[in-house]
Structures are given as C-alpha cells and as structure tokens.
Amino acid sequence: MSMWGKFITAILKGKWRISPLSWIAAIGTVIYVVSPIDFVPEAFLPLIGYIDDLGVLGVMAILATREKSHWETSLRDGSIVI
C-alpha cells in the first residue's frame, strides 16, 4: 500500500486527526468545484472557467500534502504507530 493509502487508512481508523482548517478547506473545495456558482463561470468562458477550479484544487492538494507530511513526521518520531 502506498503512503497515501496508509495515510487515508490512518484517518479513517481514527489514528490521525486532520486539523479543522483542512476539513473546512476540503469541504469548501468540494462545494466550490461542484457548485454552479463560480468566480469565472464555465458556461461563459469554458477554458478560463476551469482554471479557478484547478486553482482551488491546487490549494487543497497543498493542504493535503502538508497534513500527510505532518503524519509522516509523527511516524518517524514514533509518536504514532500504524
């Protein structure tokens, strides 16, 4: 299993808690990407309209990577055991 798989498993089993800010950002990202209301609507500017969605997804990817990095550091330090 990859480290991302182990990270997600640790979250689902309750062995690692995600920060509230990351949860809020994840929920907000899903709502923003799925919602028909955008800063730049895809209906009017199709190519450019997807760029703002990609930007939001990029920020979420950065937050997820940061959370995974904290988890990996805890694994190395022996703070948590999977």
N, C-alpha and C positions, 0 to 999 in steps of 0.2 A: 504494500500500500504506500502511496506517495505521502510526503509530508503534509500536503494539503488535505488528503484524505484522513490522515491521523488527526490533523488539527480540527477538522469538521466533526470527526467522531468524538474528540475530547469535548467539544462544545455540546454536542447532542447528549453525551453521557453526564454532563454537568461537572466535568473535571477542569474545565476552563470557563471563566466567565468573561464575556465580552463587555467592554465599557459601555455605559449608557449612551454616550455620544455616538459610538459606532453603530449601535442598534438604531438610534434615531436616524442616522445618516443612511443606513441600509433601507429602512422603511421608506424614508423620503425619496431615495433613489428609485425604488420600485414604483412608488406612486407617480413620480415625475415622468419616468420613462413610459409608463403605461397610459398616463393621463393624456387626454386630447388637448389639454391646455399647456402650451409651451411658451417660452420666450420667443422662439422662432418657430412658428407652426410649419409642420411638414407639408401641409396642404398648399401653402402659398409658395414656399421655397423648399422644394423637396430635398435637394442635396445639402443646402445650408441648414435646413431644419433638423437634420440628423446630427449635425456637428455639436449642437448644445447637449443633445442626449449623450453623445460619446464623451463629452467633457464631464458630465455628471457621473457617468460610469467610470471614467478615469479616476476621478476623486475617490469614488467608492473602492476602486481597486487599490489605491494607495492606502486607504484606511484599513482594508482587509490585510494587506501585506504587512502593515505596521503591527496589527494585532497578532498575526502569525509570527512575526519576529519576536514580539514580547513572549509569546508562548514557547518558541524555540529556546530563548534565553533562559526561561524558567526550567525547561527540560535539562539544559546543560548544567545549570546551577544545582539541580537536584531538588528544586522547590516542589515540583510535581512529578508524578510517575504515571505513565500511561499503561 
